[in-house]
Amino acid sequence: MQDYKKPIKMIDLAAEYQLYQPVLQEKIIQVLAKGNYINGDEVALFEQNLAHYLDVKHVISCGNGTDALQIALMALDIGNGDEVIIPAFTYIAAIEVVCLLGATPVLVDVDPVYFQMDPKALESAISKKTKAIIPVHLFGQCANLAEILQLAKQYQIPIIEDNAQALGSKYGIQEEPKFLGTFGEIGCTSFFPTKNLACFGDGGALFTNDDALAEKIRMIANHGQKEKYQHEMVGVNSRLDTLQAAILNFKLNHLAQQLSTKKQLANQYLKELSGLKGLILPQAFKESLHTWHQFTIQVAAKDRDPLKSFLSLKGIESMIYYPKAVDQQKAYQQYHQQLPIAKKLSSTVLSLPIHALMLPEEISYVCNQLKYFFNAQN
Ligand SMILES: *Cc1c(COP(=O)(O)O)cnc(C)c1O
């Protein structure tokens, strides 16, 4: 089989820049020329634009997605003696900020099909000390919100949605679908360059429909002050740069289109790979709009590394999200629990390239290589 003419990357940030270069350069130069690098007009404008897009009352921007999670916990006064429930198969940010604030993370397992927090495991982890639940909408897919929201209501525990990987994804429970990040008390996101809506550096935001929480979040992100030099509470310094806000204002206009292209590419993967023995395809949760932040297959543990090497030889990049369950990380070993599914997934998952500038023929090339790999085995 002939190799593809160029390497196939997980994401191609430089190509995206090339595509929008004339407009983006103009926007960047405008910010540079105006001189308001911190809290310039573009920041407030972006907060408004994103709030409008998500149909949420308040968007408060901040320095990055990890800060957003930390600020959310601070806004809910979470600290020493409090427990926060987190899925065990996710990026490290959530557990990190829980620990930084002196609270206790309680890890729960995920389900083997959708990779999301398992509501049954969640319910058995709830205690009198539980002060927040952080469902992570992993890989662009929604967590099992119907059940999680029901439990949160029953036990009166606030939800902080980690929506770093699923901005633009939706979920509908009986009614009109709504954007992820707008179901819990607070939603958090990241604009890291590989995320659904990405800037050219670090950036993040929090969403809420609660006026009082919004005000508190804004104060915390700004050194605990509302008025300059009146510090009413302990805060942090976490801001979205004016430059990044200008970039995001432009890119937000293209988000819906990019997500719809990615959906088509994901459907192509699903179609071309259907029935292939040796791998398990990802599934979209019903009543959800999956945005395919990652297209993650599962293979036998023995096949995973050979497959990754084989793809690499064929010029195809692939990534392992995540190579360890959270409690298998040295820093968080003390929070170890029986988490069989998270542990198993860490040795069987492989994420394939998917991004809005990928071509259908590139997806086909990846699929053909996968077919070659697995058919040669069987
Ligand atoms: C990227 C990510 C974060 C952190 O975002 P940063 O902007 O890199 O701090 C948090 N949670 C999840 C699930 C992520 O994927």
The ligand as an ORCA input file, in Angstrom:
! r2SCAN-3c Opt
* xyz 0 1
  C      -6.794     20.730     28.983
  C      -7.584     20.281     30.135
  C      -7.603     20.991     31.344
  C      -6.669     22.119     31.647
  O      -6.624     23.148     30.778
  P      -5.315     24.096     30.713
  O      -5.829     25.271     29.965
  O      -4.266     23.334     30.016
  O      -4.948     24.434     32.111
  C      -8.450     20.565     32.339
  N      -9.219     19.481     32.191
  C      -9.226     18.759     31.062
  C     -10.130     17.576     30.954
  C      -8.398     19.122     30.004
  O      -8.392     18.383     28.890
*
